[in-house]
Amino acid sequence: MIQTRPSSPPPRLVAAAQAYVGAGWPVAPGSWWDLAHGRYQCTQAGCTTEGMHPTLAEATGSATSRCQVSATQASTRDLGAVAARWGRWPYAVLLPTGYVADVVELREPAARRVLAVLAEYDQLGPVAAVPDGRVLLFTEVAIPLDSDLIAEFTAAGALHHGRGSWVPLPPSRLAAGPVEWTESPGTTQWELLSLDMVADALRLARLRGER
């Protein structure tokens, strides 16, 4: 579904998208939560995709089509493109993972235990809270994970977002509320967590929980 263009997109979204691009992070426009209609709205005419997803106003579709735009295809590092896109629509701000950052997604309270272990070893990196109870740990880009580590992550309830995936960045709004930084990139000088350290912290947190 396409929404009539809002008269004034939230300036926080524009400023956030510009800040990410200024730091070298690519950002992609995403569908946004429309409280009045109780659904995510999209700029592609006829889109039937219900959840948050990458989108572009110039994308085409039929009356019964889903958005086929990937976050990578829609991403930009150009400040002019950011101003043009977010200046017209209240897009969510999406990060295509696997280029400047990967993300490890955890649920509470597992995330809290992992972060406590990382803090013990003075490991600091950007962390965002999603209002549905997910926590996003932003890590350095890793080579494709081996099957053992993928299985280990899966067993621990962790999800690794690498090349081909994406995550919403603050202050994007989901149905349950806005995504928020609990540790912003600015406070870590845009330094990212080591994926190996996150994996080690996950193992240690699980061992402590089994005692």
C-alpha positions in Angstrom: 0.0 0.0 0.0 1.2 3.5 -0.8 0.6 6.4 1.6 -0.1 10.0 0.7 3.2 11.9 1.3 3.4 13.3 4.9 3.8 17.1 4.9 6.8 17.0 7.3 8.8 13.8 7.9 10.3 13.6 11.4 13.5 15.6 11.3 15.2 13.1 13.6 15.0 10.5 10.9 16.7 12.8 8.4 19.4 13.8 10.9 20.1 10.2 11.9 20.4 9.0 8.3 22.8 11.8 7.6 24.9 11.0 10.6 25.2 7.4 9.7 26.2 8.2 6.1 28.6 10.8 7.4 30.3 8.1 9.4 30.6 5.9 6.4 27.6 3.6 7.0 25.3 2.9 4.1 21.6 3.3 4.8 18.5 2.1 3.0 15.0 3.5 3.3 12.4 1.2 4.8 8.7 1.0 5.2 7.4 2.9 8.3 4.8 2.2 10.9 1.6 4.2 10.4 -0.2 4.4 13.7 -3.4 5.7 12.1 -3.7 2.7 9.7 -2.2 0.2 12.0 0.3 -1.1 9.5 3.6 -0.5 7.8 3.3 1.9 4.8 5.4 1.7 1.7 6.2 4.0 -1.3 5.8 1.2 -3.9 2.4 1.3 -5.4 0.4 -1.9 -4.8 2.9 -3.4 -2.4 1.4 -6.2 -0.3 4.3 -6.7 2.1 3.0 -6.4 5.6 6.2 -6.1 7.8 9.0 -3.6 7.8 11.1 -4.0 4.6 13.4 -2.0 2.2 11.6 0.2 -0.3 12.2 2.8 -2.9 9.7 5.3 -4.3 10.9 4.6 -7.8 10.4 0.9 -7.6 7.5 -0.5 -9.6 5.0 -3.2 -8.8 1.5 -4.6 -9.6 -1.6 -4.3 -7.5 -0.8 -7.6 -5.8 3.0 -7.5 -5.7 5.5 -7.6 -2.8 8.5 -5.3 -2.6 11.4 -6.9 -4.4 13.9 -4.2 -3.4 16.8 -5.4 -1.2 18.5 -3.3 1.4 21.7 -3.5 -0.6 20.0 -2.2 -3.8 18.3 0.6 -1.9 21.3 1.7 0.2 23.2 4.9 -0.3 26.2 6.7 1.2 25.3 9.9 -0.6 24.2 12.8 1.6 22.2 14.3 -1.2 20.3 11.1 -1.7 19.6 10.9 2.0 18.2 14.4 2.0 16.1 13.7 -1.0 14.6 10.5 0.3 14.1 11.2 4.0 13.1 14.8 3.3 10.0 13.4 1.4 9.0 10.3 3.3 9.3 9.2 7.0 11.3 6.1 6.0 12.7 3.8 8.6 16.5 3.8 8.5 17.9 0.4 7.6 21.5 -0.9 7.7 22.4 -3.5 5.1 24.7 -5.8 7.1 27.9 -7.4 5.9 29.5 -4.2 4.5 30.6 -2.0 7.4 29.1 -4.0 10.2 27.6 -7.4 11.0 25.0 -7.7 13.8 24.3 -10.4 16.4 20.7 -10.4 17.4 19.8 -11.7 20.9 16.7 -11.8 23.1 16.6 -10.6 26.6 17.8 -11.8 29.1 20.5 -13.6 27.1 21.7 -10.3 25.7 22.0 -8.9 29.2 24.3 -11.8 30.3 26.4 -11.5 27.1 26.8 -7.8 27.6 27.8 -8.3 31.2 30.6 -10.6 30.1 31.8 -8.2 27.4 31.8 -5.4 30.0 34.1 -7.5 32.3 36.6 -7.6 29.5 36.2 -3.9 28.6 34.7 -4.8 25.2 32.5 -1.9 24.1 30.6 -1.4 20.9 27.3 -0.1 19.6 24.2 -1.8 21.0 20.6 -1.1 20.1 17.3 -2.2 21.7 14.3 -3.2 19.6 11.0 -2.6 21.4 9.9 -6.2 20.9 12.6 -7.5 23.2 15.5 -8.0 20.7 18.9 -6.6 21.3 21.3 -5.8 18.4 25.1 -6.0 18.9 27.0 -4.4 16.1 30.2 -6.2 15.3 33.0 -6.1 12.8 32.3 -7.7 9.4 33.2 -11.4 9.5 34.0 -13.9 6.8 31.1 -16.3 6.2 30.5 -18.2 9.4 31.5 -21.8 9.6 28.7 -24.4 10.2 29.8 -25.1 13.7 29.5 -21.4 14.8 26.2 -21.1 13.0 24.9 -24.1 14.9 26.3 -22.7 18.2 24.5 -19.4 17.6 21.3 -21.1 16.7 21.4 -23.3 19.9 22.0 -20.2 22.0 19.0 -18.3 20.3 21.4 -15.9 18.6 20.9 -14.7 15.0 23.9 -13.5 12.9 23.1 -10.8 10.3 25.8 -10.7 7.6 25.8 -10.1 3.9 22.3 -10.2 2.4 20.5 -9.2 5.6 19.6 -5.9 7.3 18.6 -4.4 10.6 16.6 -1.2 11.6 18.7 1.6 13.0 17.5 4.1 15.6 15.3 6.1 15.6 13.2 3.9 13.2 9.8 3.1 14.6 8.3 -0.4 14.8 4.8 -1.3 15.7 5.9 -1.8 19.3 7.8 1.5 19.5 11.1 3.1 18.4 14.5 1.3 18.1 16.9 3.0 20.5 20.6 3.0 21.2 21.6 1.7 24.6 25.3 2.2 23.5 25.5 4.6 20.6 28.2 4.5 17.9 29.2 8.0 18.9 30.1 6.8 22.5 32.3 4.1 21.1 33.9 6.3 18.4 32.2 4.1 15.8 34.4 1.2 17.0 32.6 -2.2 16.6 32.6 -5.3 18.7 34.7 -8.3 17.6 32.4 -11.1 16.5 34.9 -13.6 18.0 34.6 -11.8 21.4 30.8 -11.9 21.2 30.9 -15.6 20.4 33.2 -16.2 23.4 31.0 -14.1 25.7 28.0 -16.1 24.5 29.8 -19.3 25.4 30.9 -18.0 28.8 27.4 -16.6 29.6 25.9 -20.0 28.8 28.4 -21.9 31.0 27.7 -19.6 33.9 24.0 -20.0 33.4 24.3 -23.8 33.6 26.1 -23.7 37.0 
